[in-house]
């Protein structure tokens, strides 16, 4: 057992009762989650999270850390919403919208690197309606049938439904028929309404976001979930958010992965009003989400946002995934992140292995593609 856990059990540590719950696989309460965030014992939080990660994975896979060979595709950055923390969406005069031909050019370039997934999201643009996206998806699937399309946040599904006066189920069904394979977890932000109102988040409140994912799960889609920090939230808001997700997973069971995100402020006006998360805070989010979200299979340390060094540390704090090669990423880079635009498979594998773990290339649904560093795959 980890030394930090043993020390907590053999002392009057304030988290001793929570440690015992974790070791006996007893679900943590909301108040337990708050106590974890109040603790400054980062070593203990990391040790507990790693213990849970290993128990969940099983001894055979305990040292595996996943990555995927993928690309990000953002066909438009015009958005009718005005969230204060967003640097990606642009007014009409500074925006772009790609044609199907432009999309195919970008997909062709990425396909030459052997990608297995396209992660497609964008702004809420009335010129890019449901038909625009179903046409894009059909063309991509016709040209590249083996590439998985993970696309459209719950925010985009809600927008399509309002734009066309359709039900969420109808929108999702049409997208599935066009080639949609799964959904990302973006747009959740923080579910707390007080924070959302201050940040002018008018889109997709908690009940709607959860309902759309519930419908997606019932239609057979898997999806991810996120939480955005650094926008004025407190620890109670974080645990409230995680509790919403845990309850939804109990009901529908379709979430594959949870991804804690941080806000970048370049191009926004909120930096003086909020507290920017530190590396310490980000590692806490990783560890506590692993402990609290006991029904989520995977926790992701998203290297694009965390940076490569913190991502390596995070896989010692309960994370078992660092996302992917990301042939092109625009949203976080528009807000000022300085991470590379992509990392090749070899670099992803080295990132994982030098942190003491075994790299495992996966597909979108966490089927194992290749284990270890000796790749025989094209361009990896």
Residue frames as qw, qx, qy, qz and C-alpha x, y, z in Angstrom:
[[0.000, 0.887, 0.461, 0.000, 0.00, 0.00, 0.00],
 [0.323, 0.705, -0.053, 0.630, 1.14, 3.58, -0.59],
 [0.438, -0.074, -0.522, 0.729, 3.10, 5.12, 2.30],
 [0.170, -0.193, 0.070, -0.964, 0.88, 8.22, 2.44],
 [0.688, -0.316, -0.407, -0.511, -2.19, 6.00, 2.85],
 [0.712, -0.195, -0.602, 0.304, -0.55, 3.94, 5.59],
 [0.234, 0.067, -0.368, 0.897, 0.45, 7.10, 7.43],
 [0.401, -0.272, -0.107, -0.868, -3.11, 8.43, 7.27],
 [0.773, -0.290, -0.502, -0.259, -4.53, 5.16, 8.61],
 [0.712, -0.203, -0.498, 0.451, -2.04, 5.03, 11.48],
 [0.196, 0.005, -0.252, 0.948, -2.64, 8.58, 12.67],
 [0.138, 0.647, 0.586, -0.467, -5.39, 11.04, 13.49],
 [0.155, 0.001, 0.474, 0.867, -5.37, 12.36, 9.95],
 [0.394, 0.319, 0.270, -0.819, -8.46, 14.50, 9.19],
 [0.624, 0.307, -0.421, -0.582, -9.14, 12.39, 6.09],
 [0.154, -0.233, 0.952, -0.123, -8.81, 9.03, 7.85],
 [0.575, 0.315, 0.630, -0.416, -12.52, 8.18, 7.55],
 [0.612, 0.661, -0.132, -0.413, -12.47, 9.04, 3.84],
 [0.150, 0.532, -0.824, -0.126, -9.34, 6.91, 3.35],
 [0.355, -0.012, 0.904, -0.239, -11.14, 3.96, 4.93],
 [0.645, 0.523, 0.313, -0.461, -14.14, 4.52, 2.65],
 [0.467, 0.678, -0.459, -0.335, -11.91, 4.53, -0.40],
 [0.006, -0.392, 0.920, -0.010, -10.08, 1.36, 0.64],
 [0.352, 0.187, 0.878, -0.265, -13.41, -0.42, 1.20],
 [0.024, 0.208, 0.699, 0.684, -14.95, 0.83, -2.04],
 [0.013, -0.680, -0.652, 0.336, -17.63, 2.87, -0.28],
 [0.269, 0.698, 0.351, 0.563, -19.07, 5.77, -2.28],
 [0.289, -0.123, -0.276, 0.909, -17.96, 9.21, -1.13],
 [0.037, 0.804, 0.563, -0.189, -20.56, 11.77, -0.12],
 [0.260, 0.853, 0.124, 0.434, -20.75, 15.38, -1.25],
 [0.412, -0.889, 0.182, -0.082, -19.32, 16.46, 2.10],
 [0.833, -0.249, 0.328, 0.370, -16.46, 13.98, 1.64],
 [0.609, 0.542, 0.257, 0.518, -15.71, 15.59, -1.70],
 [0.048, -0.945, 0.018, -0.324, -15.61, 19.03, -0.13],
 [0.677, -0.677, 0.264, 0.112, -13.26, 17.76, 2.61],
 [0.821, 0.102, 0.300, 0.474, -10.94, 16.38, -0.07],
 [0.371, 0.745, 0.137, 0.536, -10.78, 19.78, -1.74],
 [0.344, -0.911, 0.089, -0.209, -10.18, 21.47, 1.63],
 [0.860, -0.383, 0.179, 0.286, -7.20, 19.20, 2.32],
 [0.189, 0.884, -0.403, -0.142, -3.67, 20.34, 1.53],
 [0.598, -0.354, 0.711, 0.105, -2.30, 16.78, 1.65],
 [0.599, 0.571, -0.327, -0.456, -1.66, 16.44, -2.07],
 [0.123, 0.380, -0.916, -0.037, 0.48, 13.33, -1.59],
 [0.361, 0.130, 0.847, -0.369, -2.40, 11.52, 0.09],
 [0.611, 0.533, 0.169, -0.560, -4.92, 12.62, -2.54],
 [0.454, 0.575, -0.595, -0.331, -2.63, 11.38, -5.30],
 [0.037, -0.234, 0.964, -0.120, -1.98, 8.09, -3.53],
 [0.499, 0.283, 0.666, -0.476, -5.69, 7.44, -2.99],
 [0.609, 0.600, -0.080, -0.513, -6.46, 8.29, -6.60],
 [0.319, 0.496, -0.783, -0.198, -3.73, 5.96, -7.88],
 [0.264, -0.044, 0.921, -0.282, -5.02, 3.19, -5.63],
 [0.601, 0.454, 0.431, -0.497, -8.52, 3.59, -7.09],
 [0.491, 0.642, -0.403, -0.429, -7.14, 3.80, -10.63],
 [0.123, 0.369, -0.920, -0.054, -5.23, 0.53, -10.18],
 [0.389, 0.141, 0.827, -0.380, -8.19, -1.22, -8.58],
 [0.605, 0.561, 0.184, -0.534, -10.48, -0.14, -11.40],
 [0.453, 0.620, -0.548, -0.330, -8.03, -1.15, -14.13],
 [0.993, -0.093, 0.057, -0.034, -7.03, -4.47, -12.59],
 [0.613, -0.576, 0.407, 0.357, -3.51, -5.75, -12.13],
 [0.700, 0.262, 0.490, 0.448, -2.99, -6.54, -15.82],
 [0.316, 0.718, 0.300, 0.542, -3.71, -2.96, -16.95],
 [0.435, -0.801, -0.255, 0.323, -2.68, -0.99, -13.86],
 [0.423, -0.478, 0.240, 0.731, 0.33, 0.59, -15.58],
 [0.378, 0.443, 0.591, 0.557, -1.39, 1.37, -18.88],
 [0.076, 0.617, 0.161, -0.767, -1.96, 4.99, -19.93],
 [0.546, 0.536, 0.619, 0.177, -4.04, 5.57, -23.03],
 [0.048, 0.538, -0.195, -0.819, -3.67, 7.90, -25.99],
 [0.649, 0.543, 0.532, -0.030, -5.31, 8.14, -29.40],
 [0.323, -0.083, 0.456, 0.825, -4.09, 9.14, -32.87],
 [0.180, 0.748, 0.631, -0.095, -6.66, 11.84, -33.68],
 [0.223, 0.243, 0.179, 0.927, -7.36, 15.25, -35.15],
 [0.090, 0.590, 0.498, -0.629, -9.49, 18.20, -34.06],
 [0.174, 0.360, 0.592, 0.700, -11.78, 19.66, -36.70],
 [0.007, 0.593, 0.445, -0.671, -13.45, 23.03, -36.12],
 [0.383, 0.458, 0.604, 0.528, -15.39, 23.99, -39.29],
 [0.002, 0.774, 0.224, 0.592, -16.58, 27.37, -38.00],
 [0.400, -0.163, -0.516, 0.740, -15.65, 29.79, -35.23],
 [0.249, -0.331, -0.098, -0.905, -18.63, 32.14, -35.55],
 [0.275, -0.334, -0.861, 0.267, -20.92, 31.82, -32.55],
 [0.246, -0.667, -0.329, -0.622, -24.13, 33.54, -31.53],
 [0.677, -0.638, -0.329, 0.163, -23.31, 33.02, -27.86],
 [0.160, 0.821, -0.236, 0.495, -21.26, 35.51, -25.82],
 [0.835, -0.470, -0.204, 0.201, -19.68, 33.50, -22.98],
 [0.091, -0.970, 0.225, -0.025, -17.17, 35.79, -21.31],
 [0.610, -0.535, 0.553, 0.189, -14.47, 33.14, -20.94],
 [0.812, 0.334, 0.437, 0.196, -14.40, 32.19, -24.63],
 [0.107, -0.679, 0.373, 0.624, -11.60, 33.34, -26.94],
 [0.385, 0.046, 0.822, 0.417, -12.45, 31.01, -29.79],
 [0.288, 0.713, 0.636, 0.065, -15.82, 32.32, -30.98],
 [0.257, -0.159, 0.170, 0.938, -15.64, 35.42, -33.16],
 [0.383, 0.614, 0.243, -0.646, -17.90, 38.12, -34.47],
 [0.774, 0.527, 0.350, -0.027, -19.03, 37.68, -38.07],
 [0.384, 0.896, -0.221, -0.029, -16.40, 39.99, -39.59],
 [0.054, -0.683, 0.725, -0.076, -13.52, 38.02, -38.02],
 [0.778, -0.097, 0.576, -0.233, -14.94, 34.54, -38.33],
 [0.195, 0.345, -0.795, -0.460, -14.41, 31.68, -40.74],
 [0.816, 0.125, 0.423, -0.373, -16.61, 28.92, -42.10],
 [0.188, -0.346, 0.821, 0.414, -15.10, 26.12, -44.13],
 [0.720, 0.263, -0.307, -0.564, -16.61, 24.58, -47.22],
 [0.967, -0.090, 0.218, -0.101, -16.95, 20.81, -47.48],
 [0.776, 0.530, -0.198, 0.280, -13.95, 20.87, -49.83],
 [0.044, 0.730, -0.482, 0.482, -11.85, 22.70, -47.24],
 [0.749, -0.412, 0.397, -0.334, -12.89, 20.22, -44.57],
 [0.982, 0.176, 0.067, 0.032, -11.93, 17.30, -46.78],
 [0.507, 0.692, -0.365, 0.362, -8.52, 18.84, -47.49],
 [0.261, -0.644, 0.546, -0.467, -7.79, 19.01, -43.77],
 [0.890, -0.178, 0.336, -0.250, -9.07, 15.49, -43.14],
 [0.880, 0.435, -0.144, 0.123, -6.97, 14.15, -46.02],
 [0.246, 0.711, -0.510, 0.417, -3.83, 15.71, -44.56],
 [0.507, -0.480, 0.562, -0.443, -4.54, 14.18, -41.14],
 [0.966, 0.069, 0.116, -0.221, -5.49, 10.80, -42.59],
 [0.688, 0.565, -0.414, 0.191, -1.97, 10.46, -43.97],
 [0.027, -0.527, 0.685, -0.502, -0.78, 10.31, -40.36],
 [0.404, -0.088, -0.910, 0.012, -3.02, 7.32, -39.66],
 [0.315, -0.152, 0.410, -0.842, -5.60, 9.04, -37.45],
 [0.149, -0.265, -0.951, -0.060, -8.45, 6.88, -36.15],
 [0.094, -0.711, -0.628, 0.302, -10.67, 9.67, -34.76],
 [0.115, 0.447, 0.165, 0.872, -11.98, 13.08, -35.77],
 [0.195, -0.553, -0.587, 0.558, -13.07, 15.28, -32.86],
 [0.117, 0.404, 0.399, 0.815, -15.38, 17.86, -34.45],
 [0.147, -0.741, -0.537, 0.376, -16.91, 20.83, -32.62],
 [0.291, 0.310, 0.215, 0.879, -17.42, 24.50, -33.45],
 [0.122, 0.105, 0.269, -0.950, -19.35, 27.69, -32.87],
 [0.316, 0.553, 0.734, -0.236, -23.12, 28.09, -32.98],
 [0.007, -0.292, 0.391, 0.873, -23.44, 29.45, -36.49],
 [0.618, 0.441, 0.414, -0.502, -26.88, 29.78, -38.16],
 [0.532, 0.618, -0.422, -0.397, -25.17, 29.33, -41.55],
 [0.257, 0.299, -0.919, 0.027, -23.89, 25.93, -40.38],
 [0.733, -0.180, 0.162, -0.636, -27.13, 24.15, -39.69],
 [0.767, -0.156, 0.607, -0.137, -27.86, 20.46, -39.26],
 [0.835, 0.530, 0.142, -0.019, -27.80, 19.88, -43.01],
 [0.263, 0.846, -0.453, 0.101, -24.35, 21.47, -43.33],
 [0.323, -0.552, 0.746, -0.185, -22.94, 19.08, -40.75],
 [0.838, 0.099, 0.517, -0.143, -24.72, 15.95, -41.94],
 [0.710, 0.698, -0.098, -0.008, -23.37, 16.66, -45.42],
 [0.061, 0.768, -0.619, 0.154, -19.84, 17.03, -44.00],
 [0.585, -0.332, 0.707, -0.219, -20.14, 13.80, -42.04],
 [0.879, 0.338, 0.306, -0.139, -21.50, 11.79, -44.95],
 [0.566, 0.764, -0.304, 0.060, -18.65, 12.92, -47.19],
 [0.148, -0.663, 0.702, -0.211, -16.03, 12.12, -44.55],
 [0.716, -0.128, 0.649, -0.223, -17.49, 8.67, -43.87],
 [0.839, 0.524, 0.093, -0.112, -17.69, 7.96, -47.58],
 [0.454, 0.758, -0.437, 0.165, -14.03, 8.86, -48.10],
 [0.165, 0.420, -0.778, 0.436, -12.69, 7.53, -44.77],
 [0.736, -0.357, -0.388, -0.425, -15.14, 4.91, -43.45],
 [0.764, -0.185, -0.526, 0.325, -12.77, 3.65, -40.75],
 [0.178, 0.231, -0.339, 0.894, -12.31, 7.03, -39.06],
 [0.247, -0.586, -0.735, 0.237, -14.55, 7.43, -36.01],
 [0.006, -0.564, -0.138, -0.814, -16.52, 10.69, -35.82],
 [0.356, -0.521, -0.594, 0.499, -16.72, 12.03, -32.27],
 [0.113, 0.305, 0.234, 0.916, -18.64, 15.26, -32.70],
 [0.315, -0.576, -0.311, -0.687, -21.04, 17.89, -31.34],
 [0.061, 0.028, -0.686, 0.725, -21.30, 18.97, -27.74],
 [0.001, 0.584, 0.788, -0.195, -24.67, 19.02, -26.02],
 [0.038, 0.610, 0.086, -0.787, -24.62, 22.79, -26.66],
 [0.134, 0.249, -0.620, -0.732, -24.54, 22.18, -30.41],
 [0.082, -0.312, -0.934, -0.151, -27.29, 19.55, -30.20],
 [0.016, 0.652, 0.553, -0.518, -29.49, 22.02, -28.30],
 [0.078, 0.526, -0.201, -0.823, -28.76, 24.70, -30.91],
 [0.106, 0.019, -0.821, -0.560, -29.62, 22.43, -33.86],
 [0.044, -0.472, -0.873, 0.112, -32.87, 21.45, -32.12],
 [0.053, 0.690, 0.320, -0.647, -33.90, 25.09, -31.62],
 [0.033, 0.413, -0.455, -0.788, -32.77, 26.11, -35.11],
 [0.242, -0.003, -0.815, -0.526, -34.80, 23.41, -36.84],
 [0.635, -0.176, 0.198, -0.726, -37.59, 23.05, -34.23],
 [0.765, 0.083, -0.627, -0.118, -36.75, 19.39, -33.73],
 [0.808, -0.577, 0.061, -0.102, -36.48, 17.20, -30.65],
 [0.227, -0.715, 0.658, 0.063, -33.05, 16.33, -29.27],
 [0.715, -0.029, 0.699, 0.018, -33.69, 12.70, -30.14],
 [0.695, 0.673, 0.253, -0.001, -34.49, 13.55, -33.76],
 [0.170, 0.909, -0.380, -0.030, -31.35, 15.67, -34.09],
 [0.413, -0.527, 0.743, 0.017, -29.17, 12.92, -32.63],
 [0.779, 0.224, 0.585, -0.024, -30.81, 10.25, -34.78],
 [0.590, 0.807, 0.022, -0.016, -30.14, 12.24, -37.95],
 [0.006, -0.831, 0.555, -0.008, -26.52, 12.73, -36.93],
 [0.629, -0.257, 0.734, -0.016, -26.09, 9.04, -36.15],
 [0.778, 0.488, 0.394, -0.018, -27.51, 8.18, -39.57],
 [0.419, 0.887, -0.190, 0.038, -24.92, 10.53, -41.11],
 [0.742, 0.348, -0.451, 0.352, -22.04, 8.83, -39.30],
 [0.273, -0.709, 0.392, -0.519, -21.85, 10.16, -35.74],
 [0.704, 0.052, -0.696, 0.135, -20.06, 7.60, -33.57],
 [0.524, -0.473, -0.532, 0.467, -19.85, 9.30, -30.16],
 [0.040, -0.930, -0.156, -0.331, -20.03, 12.69, -28.43],
 [0.409, 0.289, -0.446, 0.742, -17.39, 14.82, -26.70],
 [0.401, -0.577, -0.639, 0.314, -18.08, 16.28, -23.27],
 [0.232, 0.077, -0.047, 0.968, -17.66, 20.00, -23.90],
 [0.257, -0.480, -0.330, -0.771, -20.11, 22.75, -23.03],
 [0.584, -0.542, -0.591, 0.124, -20.75, 21.60, -19.47],
 [0.078, 0.679, -0.239, 0.690, -18.56, 24.43, -18.11],
 [0.029, -0.003, -0.784, 0.620, -19.65, 24.66, -14.44],
 [0.195, -0.497, -0.796, -0.285, -23.25, 23.66, -13.80],
 [0.207, -0.543, -0.520, 0.627, -23.76, 26.18, -10.98],
 [0.230, 0.790, 0.481, 0.303, -26.14, 28.88, -12.20],
 [0.261, -0.920, -0.033, 0.292, -24.63, 31.72, -10.15],
 [0.461, -0.420, 0.496, 0.605, -21.25, 31.23, -11.86],
 [0.418, 0.371, 0.683, 0.470, -22.87, 30.78, -15.25],
 [0.087, 0.920, 0.381, 0.033, -24.86, 34.01, -14.97],
 [0.306, -0.830, 0.187, 0.427, -21.75, 35.99, -14.03],
 [0.389, -0.277, 0.663, 0.576, -19.92, 34.51, -17.02],
 [0.502, 0.446, -0.110, -0.732, -22.94, 35.18, -19.30],
 [0.008, -0.081, 0.968, 0.239, -23.40, 31.50, -20.08],
 [0.596, 0.145, 0.130, -0.779, -26.93, 31.41, -21.47],
 [0.632, 0.248, -0.640, -0.359, -26.56, 28.09, -23.27],
 [0.762, 0.004, -0.646, -0.047, -27.47, 24.61, -22.11],
 [0.441, -0.597, 0.436, -0.510, -28.05, 24.62, -18.34],
 [0.208, -0.324, 0.908, -0.165, -27.28, 21.50, -16.31],
 [0.658, 0.223, 0.612, -0.378, -30.68, 19.88, -16.76],
 [0.695, 0.647, -0.074, -0.304, -30.50, 20.28, -20.56],
 [0.210, 0.647, -0.731, -0.051, -26.87, 19.18, -20.87],
 [0.334, -0.192, 0.893, -0.232, -27.59, 16.05, -18.83],
 [0.716, 0.381, 0.413, -0.414, -30.83, 15.32, -20.68],
 [0.597, 0.673, -0.337, -0.277, -29.08, 15.43, -24.07],
 [0.111, 0.479, -0.869, 0.057, -26.39, 13.04, -22.92],
 [0.540, 0.027, 0.740, -0.400, -29.05, 10.81, -21.39],
 [0.756, 0.521, 0.130, -0.373, -30.83, 10.61, -24.76],
 [0.412, 0.670, -0.602, -0.135, -27.52, 10.01, -26.57],
 [0.192, -0.329, 0.903, -0.198, -26.72, 7.12, -24.22],
 [0.662, 0.234, 0.593, -0.395, -30.15, 5.58, -24.78],
 [0.697, 0.648, -0.103, -0.288, -29.56, 5.79, -28.54],
 [0.966, 0.045, 0.062, 0.248, -26.36, 3.80, -28.09],
 [0.407, 0.756, -0.235, 0.456, -23.81, 6.63, -28.20],
 [0.686, -0.403, -0.287, 0.535, -20.96, 6.86, -25.72],
 [0.127, 0.897, 0.026, 0.422, -19.86, 10.31, -24.59],
 [0.525, 0.042, -0.443, 0.725, -17.43, 12.17, -22.36],
 [0.298, -0.892, -0.337, -0.043, -17.96, 14.79, -19.66],
 [0.474, 0.366, -0.205, 0.774, -16.00, 17.90, -18.68],
 [0.351, -0.848, -0.322, 0.232, -15.71, 20.57, -16.00],
 [0.428, 0.627, -0.036, 0.650, -14.21, 24.01, -16.68],
 [0.548, -0.663, -0.299, 0.413, -12.38, 25.70, -13.81],
 [0.399, -0.157, 0.074, 0.900, -10.95, 29.18, -13.36],
 [0.055, -0.472, -0.458, -0.751, -14.22, 30.99, -14.14],
 [0.290, -0.432, 0.211, -0.828, -15.15, 32.08, -10.62],
 [0.809, -0.288, -0.452, -0.240, -16.24, 28.75, -9.16],
 [0.328, -0.611, 0.607, -0.388, -15.51, 27.49, -5.64],
 [0.035, 0.211, -0.976, 0.031, -14.97, 23.97, -4.34],
 [0.466, 0.281, 0.678, -0.493, -18.66, 23.52, -3.51],
 [0.600, 0.579, -0.110, -0.541, -19.51, 24.32, -7.12],
 [0.278, 0.459, -0.818, -0.207, -16.98, 21.74, -8.31],
 [0.151, -0.001, 0.961, -0.230, -18.40, 18.95, -6.16],
 [0.549, 0.445, 0.374, -0.600, -21.95, 19.96, -7.14],
 [0.517, 0.575, -0.435, -0.463, -20.88, 19.58, -10.77],
 [0.166, 0.304, -0.938, -0.028, -19.25, 16.19, -10.19],
 [0.347, 0.143, 0.810, -0.450, -22.30, 14.98, -8.29],
 [0.631, 0.498, 0.036, -0.594, -24.58, 15.86, -11.22],
 [0.472, 0.499, -0.670, -0.282, -22.33, 13.80, -13.49],
 [0.033, -0.177, 0.960, -0.215, -22.12, 10.85, -11.11],
 [0.513, 0.281, 0.587, -0.559, -25.90, 10.75, -10.73],
 [0.641, 0.539, -0.192, -0.512, -26.37, 10.85, -14.51],
 [0.306, 0.422, -0.846, -0.112, -23.87, 8.05, -14.98],
 [0.307, 0.011, 0.867, -0.392, -25.83, 5.96, -12.48],
 [0.615, 0.447, 0.337, -0.555, -28.90, 6.44, -14.69],
 [0.718, 0.633, -0.083, -0.276, -27.59, 6.08, -18.22],
 [0.821, -0.311, 0.421, 0.228, -24.09, 4.61, -17.92],
 [0.743, 0.598, 0.196, 0.228, -22.78, 6.03, -21.19],
 [0.003, -0.951, 0.310, -0.007, -19.92, 8.28, -20.07],
 [0.898, 0.224, -0.235, 0.297, -16.51, 6.91, -20.99],
 [0.599, 0.059, -0.222, 0.767, -14.24, 9.59, -19.61],
 [0.200, -0.939, -0.245, 0.133, -14.16, 12.72, -17.45],
 [0.594, 0.333, 0.001, 0.732, -11.87, 15.59, -18.44],
 [0.279, -0.811, -0.238, 0.456, -11.12, 18.46, -16.03],
 [0.491, 0.592, 0.200, 0.607, -10.41, 21.62, -18.02],
 [0.326, -0.568, -0.213, 0.725, -8.96, 25.02, -17.09],
 [0.322, 0.910, 0.260, -0.023, -9.80, 28.40, -18.55],
 [0.542, -0.025, 0.159, 0.825, -7.24, 30.37, -20.55],
 [0.010, -0.783, -0.395, 0.481, -7.83, 34.13, -20.51],
 [0.225, -0.228, 0.394, 0.861, -6.17, 35.62, -23.56],
 [0.126, -0.239, -0.592, -0.759, -8.78, 37.64, -25.45],
 [0.387, -0.644, -0.654, -0.092, -11.21, 37.78, -22.51],
 [0.059, -0.652, 0.158, -0.740, -12.00, 40.41, -19.89],
 [0.779, -0.527, -0.220, -0.258, -12.35, 38.16, -16.83],
 [0.704, 0.173, -0.517, 0.455, -8.81, 37.59, -15.57],
 [0.040, 0.363, -0.415, 0.833, -9.02, 40.32, -12.90],
 [0.651, -0.307, 0.045, -0.693, -12.28, 38.86, -11.55],
 [0.973, -0.101, -0.147, -0.148, -11.30, 35.23, -11.13],
 [0.471, -0.649, 0.595, 0.060, -8.56, 33.11, -9.62],
 [0.641, 0.489, -0.547, -0.228, -6.48, 31.22, -12.15],
 [0.964, -0.256, 0.048, -0.048, -6.02, 27.54, -11.22],
 [0.121, -0.741, 0.657, 0.065, -2.49, 26.59, -10.25],
 [0.511, 0.282, -0.803, -0.118, -0.77, 23.32, -11.08],
 [0.072, -0.048, 0.846, -0.526, -1.62, 22.27, -7.52],
 [0.567, 0.245, 0.305, -0.725, -5.32, 22.95, -8.19],
 [0.663, 0.369, -0.454, -0.467, -5.25, 21.03, -11.47],
 [0.329, 0.200, -0.914, 0.123, -3.73, 17.96, -9.84],
 [0.291, 0.085, 0.691, -0.656, -6.39, 18.14, -7.15],
 [0.660, 0.309, -0.036, -0.684, -9.10, 18.16, -9.82],
 [0.574, 0.306, -0.730, -0.211, -7.61, 15.03, -11.40],
 [0.167, 0.108, -0.910, 0.363, -7.25, 13.14, -8.13],
 [0.350, 0.157, 0.572, -0.725, -10.59, 14.12, -6.62],
 [0.680, 0.281, -0.225, -0.639, -12.52, 13.40, -9.79],
 [0.493, 0.208, -0.843, -0.059, -11.01, 9.90, -9.78],
 [0.040, -0.032, -0.846, 0.531, -12.13, 9.42, -6.18],
 [0.404, 0.264, 0.380, -0.789, -15.59, 10.97, -6.47],
 [0.682, 0.362, -0.268, -0.576, -16.60, 9.72, -9.93],
 [0.471, -0.290, 0.830, -0.077, -16.51, 6.06, -8.93],
 [0.714, 0.387, 0.573, -0.113, -18.67, 5.05, -11.92],
 [0.455, 0.831, -0.228, -0.223, -16.51, 6.68, -14.63],
 [0.967, 0.072, 0.049, 0.240, -14.08, 4.25, -16.30],
 [0.671, 0.220, 0.029, 0.707, -11.46, 6.84, -17.28],
 [0.182, -0.917, -0.101, 0.340, -10.06, 10.19, -16.15],
 [0.687, 0.536, 0.132, 0.473, -8.16, 12.24, -18.71],
 [0.381, -0.667, 0.070, 0.637, -5.17, 14.53, -18.16],
 [0.571, 0.767, 0.268, 0.115, -5.66, 16.65, -21.29],
 [0.674, -0.212, 0.103, 0.700, -2.08, 17.51, -22.22],
 [0.273, 0.594, 0.303, 0.693, -3.05, 20.42, -24.49],
 [0.305, -0.849, -0.131, -0.412, -4.41, 22.35, -21.52],
 [0.763, -0.630, 0.014, 0.145, -2.30, 21.00, -18.67],
 [0.157, 0.814, -0.558, -0.029, 0.97, 21.12, -20.56],
 [0.786, 0.229, -0.574, 0.000, 3.15, 18.07, -21.08],
 [0.235, 0.316, -0.730, 0.558, 4.91, 18.23, -17.70],
 [0.469, -0.130, 0.476, -0.733, 1.80, 18.52, -15.54],
 [0.853, 0.127, -0.240, -0.446, 0.10, 15.85, -17.67],
 [0.607, 0.266, -0.723, 0.196, 2.95, 13.49, -16.82],
 [0.060, -0.182, 0.696, -0.692, 2.48, 14.22, -13.12],
 [0.641, -0.025, 0.114, -0.759, -1.29, 13.83, -13.44],
 [0.820, 0.095, -0.509, -0.245, -0.97, 10.22, -14.54],
 [0.401, 0.060, -0.772, 0.490, 0.46, 9.65, -11.08],
 [0.217, 0.048, 0.449, -0.865, -2.66, 11.29, -9.60],
 [0.515, 0.308, 0.692, -0.402, -5.34, 8.98, -10.97],
 [0.563, 0.611, -0.161, -0.532, -5.51, 9.86, -14.67],
 [0.694, -0.073, 0.688, 0.200, -5.19, 6.98, -17.13],
 [0.551, 0.616, 0.452, 0.336, -5.46, 8.92, -20.41],
 [0.270, -0.511, 0.054, 0.815, -3.69, 11.98, -21.86],
 [0.530, 0.700, 0.125, -0.462, -5.87, 12.40, -25.00],
 [0.846, 0.346, 0.354, 0.197, -4.21, 12.26, -28.39],
 [0.571, 0.015, 0.296, 0.765, -1.87, 13.42, -31.09],
 [0.124, 0.839, 0.339, -0.407, -4.41, 16.15, -32.05],
 [0.591, 0.313, 0.387, 0.635, -3.39, 16.94, -35.61],
 [0.086, 0.410, 0.095, 0.903, -4.89, 20.44, -35.27],
 [0.297, -0.618, -0.649, 0.328, -6.38, 22.21, -32.24],
 [0.148, 0.533, 0.184, 0.813, -7.85, 25.70, -32.32],
 [0.436, -0.774, -0.357, -0.289, -10.09, 26.35, -29.31],
 [0.683, -0.641, -0.099, 0.337, -7.58, 26.27, -26.45],
 [0.588, 0.015, 0.174, 0.790, -4.81, 27.77, -28.59],
 [0.053, 0.701, 0.324, 0.633, -7.08, 30.71, -29.42],
 [0.505, -0.835, -0.159, -0.151, -7.18, 31.44, -25.68],
 [0.023, -0.886, 0.421, -0.191, -3.42, 31.47, -25.26],
 [0.893, -0.325, 0.299, 0.088, -2.12, 28.00, -24.45],
 [0.138, 0.795, -0.547, -0.223, 1.51, 27.55, -25.50],
 [0.717, -0.131, 0.683, 0.048, 1.49, 23.76, -25.93],
 [0.098, -0.196, 0.736, 0.640, 2.38, 22.32, -29.34],
 [0.613, 0.192, -0.147, -0.752, -0.38, 22.02, -31.93],
 [0.952, 0.041, -0.190, -0.237, 0.17, 18.27, -32.13],
 [0.347, -0.572, 0.743, -0.018, 2.36, 15.44, -30.86],
 [0.620, 0.281, -0.662, -0.314, 3.18, 12.41, -32.99],
 [0.915, -0.273, -0.240, -0.177, 2.50, 8.91, -31.68],
 [0.736, 0.150, -0.428, 0.502, 6.18, 8.41, -30.80],
 [0.053, 0.408, -0.333, 0.849, 6.19, 11.57, -28.69],
 [0.698, -0.418, -0.039, -0.581, 2.97, 10.54, -26.93],
 [0.931, -0.114, -0.340, 0.076, 4.51, 7.18, -26.11],
 [0.529, 0.250, -0.419, 0.694, 7.67, 8.80, -24.77],
 [0.284, -0.504, 0.153, -0.801, 5.60, 11.21, -22.67],
 [0.855, -0.350, -0.087, -0.372, 3.89, 8.24, -21.03],
 [0.913, 0.020, -0.327, 0.243, 6.84, 5.88, -20.73],
 [0.384, 0.389, -0.397, 0.737, 9.21, 8.45, -19.21],
 [0.459, -0.487, 0.208, -0.714, 6.59, 9.01, -16.50],
 [0.201, -0.266, 0.897, -0.290, 6.90, 5.33, -15.62],
 [0.696, 0.259, 0.473, -0.474, 3.85, 3.91, -17.40],
 [0.421, 0.069, 0.809, 0.405, 3.09, 1.72, -20.39],
 [0.322, 0.330, -0.170, -0.871, 1.68, 3.61, -23.40],
 [0.372, 0.299, 0.878, 0.034, -1.41, 2.04, -24.92],
 [0.197, 0.089, -0.366, -0.905, -2.82, 3.42, -28.15],
 [0.320, 0.374, 0.796, -0.351, -6.61, 3.14, -28.10],
 [0.028, 0.437, 0.588, 0.680, -9.54, 3.84, -30.34],
 [0.266, -0.442, -0.005, -0.857, -12.37, 6.21, -29.35],
 [0.792, -0.400, -0.184, -0.423, -14.20, 3.53, -27.37],
 [0.390, -0.669, 0.599, -0.202, -11.05, 2.45, -25.48],
 [0.986, 0.128, 0.089, 0.058, -10.40, -0.70, -27.45],
 [0.479, -0.647, 0.431, 0.407, -6.65, -1.30, -27.38],
 [0.676, 0.715, -0.137, -0.115, -4.88, -0.74, -30.71],
 [0.706, 0.419, -0.418, 0.388, -1.24, -1.15, -29.68],
 [0.675, -0.735, -0.012, 0.057, 0.64, -1.60, -26.42],
 [0.729, -0.353, 0.196, 0.552, 4.15, -0.29, -25.80],
 [0.010, -0.801, 0.193, 0.566, 6.52, 1.89, -27.76],
 [0.281, -0.221, 0.763, 0.539, 7.62, -0.30, -30.67],
 [0.561, 0.534, 0.267, -0.573, 5.08, 0.90, -33.20],
 [0.397, 0.053, 0.774, 0.490, 4.50, -0.86, -36.48],
 [0.311, 0.768, 0.539, -0.152, 1.72, 1.51, -37.45],
 [0.476, 0.547, 0.271, 0.633, 2.11, 3.93, -40.38],
 [0.110, 0.668, -0.024, 0.736, 3.56, 7.31, -39.41],
 [0.645, -0.734, -0.063, -0.204, 3.41, 6.59, -35.68]]
